[in-house]
């Protein structure tokens, strides 16, 4: 399986085609969905049945290495949003 890269603009254009609407309207729809997910996931976990699970995970501070110079770099602690897709129905 190979990964494919897409931008938010690509998603907006895809939604606009599917909805047969302007990019601006599709952009507002995409923003509304993403903002809703972010807002609901602040409780640390959001399960959308049939779609997947969004979960906020804490990553502690660590020392990484700059690959170009080899020097150590301090990476601050942070919260990251993860996603696990739901299993497809048989």
ROSE-4610 file (N, C-alpha, C; in Angstrom, 1 decimal, always signed):
// ROSE-4610
residu = [X/X/X/X/X/X/X/X/X/X/X/X/X/X/X/X/X/X/X/X/X/X/X/X/X/X/X/X/X/X/X/X/X/X/X/X/X/X/X/X/X/X/X/X/X/X/X/X/X/X/X/X/X/X/X/X/X/X/X/X/X/X/X/X/X/X/X/X/X/X/X/X/X/X/X/X/X/X/X/X/X/X/X/X/X/X/X/X/X/X/X/X/X/X/X/X/X/X/X/X/X/X/X/X/X/X/X/X/X/X/X/X/X/X/X/X/X/X/X/X/X/X/X/X/X/X/X/X/X/X/X/X/X/X/X/X/X/X/X/X/X/X/X/X/X/X/X/X/X/X/X/X/X/X/X/X/X/X/X/X/X/X/X/X/X/X/X/X/X/X/X/X/X/X/X/X/X/X/X/X/X/X/X/X/X/X/X/X/X/X/X/X/X/X/X/X/X/X/X/X/X/X/X/X/X/X/X/X/X/X/X/X/X/X/X/X/X/X/X/X/X/X/X/X/X/X/X/X/X/X/X/X/X/X/X/X/X/X/X/X/X/X/X/X/X/X/X/X/X/X/X/X/X/X/X/X/X/X/X/X/X/X/X/X/X/X/X/X/X/X]
num = [1/1/1/2/2/2/3/3/3/4/4/4/5/5/5/6/6/6/7/7/7/8/8/8/9/9/9/10/10/10/11/11/11/12/12/12/13/13/13/14/14/14/15/15/15/16/16/16/17/17/17/18/18/18/19/19/19/20/20/20/21/21/21/22/22/22/23/23/23/24/24/24/25/25/25/26/26/26/27/27/27/28/28/28/29/29/29/30/30/30/31/31/31/32/32/32/33/33/33/34/34/34/35/35/35/36/36/36/37/37/37/38/38/38/39/39/39/40/40/40/41/41/41/42/42/42/43/43/43/44/44/44/45/45/45/46/46/46/47/47/47/48/48/48/49/49/49/50/50/50/51/51/51/52/52/52/53/53/53/54/54/54/55/55/55/56/56/56/57/57/57/58/58/58/59/59/59/60/60/60/61/61/61/62/62/62/63/63/63/64/64/64/65/65/65/66/66/66/67/67/67/68/68/68/69/69/69/70/70/70/71/71/71/72/72/72/73/73/73/74/74/74/75/75/75/76/76/76/77/77/77/78/78/78/79/79/79/80/80/80/81/81/81/82/82/82/83/83/83/84/84/84/85/85/85/86/86/86/87/87/87/88/88/88/89/89/89/90/90/90]
x = [+0.9/+0.0/+0.9/+0.6/+1.4/+0.6/+1.3/+0.6/+0.4/-0.6/-0.8/-1.0/-0.4/-0.5/-1.6/-2.3/-3.4/-3.4/-3.8/-3.9/-5.3/-5.5/-6.9/-7.6/-6.9/-7.5/-7.9/-7.2/-7.6/-8.9/-9.0/-10.2/-11.4/-11.2/-12.3/-12.7/-11.8/-12.2/-13.0/-12.6/-13.3/-14.7/-14.9/-16.2/-17.0/-16.4/-17.2/-17.7/-16.9/-17.3/-18.5/-18.3/-19.3/-20.7/-20.6/-21.8/-22.3/-21.5/-21.8/-22.1/-21.1/-21.2/-19.8/-19.8/-18.6/-17.5/-16.3/-15.2/-15.4/-15.9/-16.0/-17.0/-18.1/-19.2/-18.6/-17.9/-17.3/-16.2/-15.5/-14.5/-15.1/-16.2/-16.9/-17.4/-17.9/-18.4/-17.2/-16.1/-14.9/-14.4/-14.4/-13.9/-14.9/-16.2/-17.2/-17.0/-16.8/-16.6/-15.3/-14.2/-12.9/-12.9/-13.6/-13.7/-14.6/-15.6/-16.5/-15.7/-14.9/-14.1/-13.1/-12.4/-11.5/-12.2/-13.3/-14.1/-14.5/-15.1/-15.6/-14.4/-13.3/-12.1/-11.4/-11.8/-11.1/-11.3/-12.3/-12.6/-11.7/-10.7/-9.6/-9.9/-11.2/-11.6/-12.9/-13.0/-14.2/-14.4/-15.5/-15.8/-16.9/-16.6/-17.6/-17.9/-19.0/-19.3/-19.4/-18.7/-18.7/-17.7/-17.0/-15.9/-14.6/-14.5/-13.2/-13.2/-12.0/-11.8/-10.7/-11.0/-10.1/-9.7/-8.4/-8.0/-6.8/-6.9/-5.8/-4.8/-3.6/-2.5/-1.4/-0.9/+0.1/+1.5/+2.3/+3.7/+4.6/+5.4/+6.3/+7.5/+8.1/+9.3/+10.4/+11.2/+12.3/+13.4/+14.6/+15.7/+15.8/+15.7/+15.8/+17.2/+17.4/+18.7/+18.4/+19.1/+19.0/+19.7/+19.0/+19.7/+20.7/+20.6/+21.7/+22.9/+22.8/+24.0/+24.4/+23.5/+23.8/+23.7/+23.4/+23.3/+22.0/+21.9/+20.7/+19.8/+18.5/+17.5/+16.4/+16.0/+15.0/+13.6/+12.7/+11.4/+10.4/+9.6/+8.7/+7.6/+7.0/+5.9/+4.7/+3.8/+2.7/+1.6/+0.4/-0.7/-0.9/-1.2/-1.4/-2.7/-3.4/-4.6/-4.3/-4.7/-4.5/-5.9/-5.8/-7.0/-6.8/-7.8/-7.8/-9.1/-9.0/-10.2/-11.0/-12.3/-13.1/-13.0/-13.2/-13.1/-14.3/-14.0/-15.1/-16.1/-17.3/-18.4/-18.3/-18.5/-18.4/-19.6]
y = [-1.2/+0.0/+1.2/+2.2/+3.4/+4.5/+5.5/+6.6/+7.7/+8.4/+9.5/+10.8/+11.9/+13.2/+14.0/+14.7/+15.6/+16.8/+18.0/+19.2/+19.4/+20.4/+20.8/+21.3/+22.0/+22.5/+21.3/+20.2/+19.0/+18.5/+18.4/+17.9/+18.9/+20.2/+21.1/+21.0/+20.8/+20.6/+19.3/+18.3/+17.0/+17.1/+17.8/+18.0/+18.9/+19.9/+20.8/+20.0/+19.1/+18.3/+17.4/+16.7/+15.8/+16.5/+17.7/+18.5/+19.3/+19.4/+20.2/+21.7/+22.2/+23.6/+24.3/+25.5/+26.3/+25.9/+26.2/+25.9/+26.6/+27.8/+28.6/+27.9/+27.5/+26.8/+25.5/+24.7/+23.5/+23.7/+24.8/+25.2/+25.5/+26.2/+26.4/+25.1/+24.2/+22.9/+22.1/+22.0/+21.3/+21.9/+23.3/+23.9/+23.6/+23.6/+23.3/+21.9/+21.0/+19.6/+19.5/+20.0/+19.9/+20.7/+21.8/+22.6/+21.8/+21.1/+20.3/+19.2/+18.5/+17.4/+17.9/+19.0/+19.5/+19.9/+20.5/+20.9/+19.7/+18.7/+17.5/+16.7/+16.7/+15.9/+16.5/+17.7/+18.3/+17.5/+16.6/+15.7/+14.5/+14.6/+13.5/+12.4/+12.1/+11.0/+11.3/+11.1/+11.2/+10.0/+9.3/+8.1/+8.5/+8.4/+8.5/+7.1/+6.5/+5.2/+5.0/+4.0/+3.8/+4.6/+5.5/+6.3/+6.0/+6.3/+6.1/+6.8/+6.8/+7.4/+8.4/+9.6/+10.7/+10.7/+10.8/+10.8/+11.7/+12.5/+13.4/+12.7/+12.6/+11.9/+12.9/+12.8/+13.6/+13.0/+13.8/+13.4/+14.2/+13.5/+14.2/+14.9/+15.8/+16.5/+15.4/+15.7/+14.7/+15.4/+14.7/+15.3/+14.5/+15.2/+14.7/+15.0/+14.6/+15.0/+15.6/+16.7/+17.4/+16.5/+16.0/+15.0/+15.7/+17.0/+17.6/+17.9/+18.4/+18.7/+17.7/+16.8/+15.8/+16.3/+17.6/+18.2/+17.9/+17.7/+17.5/+18.7/+18.4/+19.5/+19.1/+20.1/+19.8/+20.0/+19.0/+19.0/+19.2/+20.2/+20.5/+19.4/+19.3/+18.4/+19.0/+18.1/+18.6/+17.6/+18.0/+17.1/+17.0/+15.8/+15.5/+14.8/+15.0/+14.4/+13.2/+12.0/+10.8/+10.3/+9.5/+9.0/+7.5/+6.7/+5.3/+5.0/+4.5/+4.3/+3.1/+3.2/+2.1/+0.9/-0.3/-1.5/-1.4/-1.7/-1.7/-2.9/-2.6/-3.6/-4.7/-5.9/-7.0/-7.1]
z = [+0.0/+0.0/+0.0/-0.9/-0.9/-0.4/+0.2/+0.8/-0.3/-0.2/-1.2/-0.4/-0.9/-0.2/-0.8/+0.0/-0.4/+0.5/+0.0/+0.8/+1.1/+2.0/+2.3/+1.0/+0.2/-1.1/-2.0/-2.0/-2.7/-2.2/-0.9/-0.2/-0.6/-0.5/-0.8/-2.3/-3.2/-4.6/-4.8/-4.1/-4.2/-3.6/-2.5/-1.9/-2.9/-3.4/-4.4/-5.6/-6.1/-7.2/-6.8/-5.6/-5.1/-4.9/-4.3/-4.0/-5.1/-6.2/-7.4/-6.9/-6.2/-5.7/-5.9/-5.5/-5.6/-4.6/-4.9/-4.0/-2.7/-2.7/-1.5/-0.5/-1.0/-0.2/+0.3/-0.5/-0.1/+1.0/+0.8/+1.8/+3.2/+3.2/+4.4/+5.1/+4.2/+4.7/+5.3/+4.6/+5.1/+6.4/+6.5/+7.7/+8.9/+8.6/+9.6/+10.2/+9.3/+9.8/+10.6/+10.1/+10.8/+12.1/+12.2/+13.4/+14.4/+13.9/+14.8/+15.4/+14.6/+15.0/+16.1/+15.8/+16.8/+18.1/+18.0/+19.2/+20.0/+19.4/+20.1/+20.6/+20.0/+20.4/+21.6/+22.0/+23.2/+24.4/+24.4/+25.5/+25.5/+24.7/+24.5/+23.6/+23.3/+22.4/+21.8/+20.5/+19.7/+18.8/+19.0/+18.2/+17.3/+16.0/+14.9/+14.4/+14.8/+14.4/+12.9/+12.4/+11.0/+10.3/+10.9/+10.3/+11.0/+12.3/+13.0/+14.3/+14.9/+16.3/+16.2/+16.7/+16.9/+18.4/+18.7/+20.1/+20.2/+21.3/+21.7/+22.5/+22.1/+22.9/+23.3/+24.5/+24.9/+24.6/+24.0/+23.7/+24.6/+25.4/+26.4/+25.6/+26.3/+25.8/+25.6/+24.6/+24.3/+23.6/+23.5/+22.8/+21.5/+20.4/+19.0/+18.4/+17.2/+16.6/+15.2/+14.9/+13.6/+12.6/+11.6/+10.7/+9.8/+9.6/+8.8/+9.5/+10.8/+11.6/+12.6/+12.9/+14.0/+15.4/+15.6/+16.9/+17.5/+18.9/+19.6/+19.6/+19.5/+19.5/+20.5/+21.3/+22.3/+21.7/+21.8/+21.3/+22.5/+22.5/+23.6/+23.6/+24.8/+25.0/+24.2/+23.8/+23.0/+23.0/+22.6/+22.4/+20.9/+20.4/+19.0/+18.8/+17.7/+17.4/+16.5/+16.9/+16.1/+15.6/+14.5/+13.9/+13.6/+14.0/+13.6/+12.9/+11.7/+10.9/+11.4/+11.3/+11.7/+10.7/+11.2/+10.3/+9.3/+8.1/+7.1/+7.4/+7.1/+7.3/+6.2/+6.6/+5.7/+4.8]
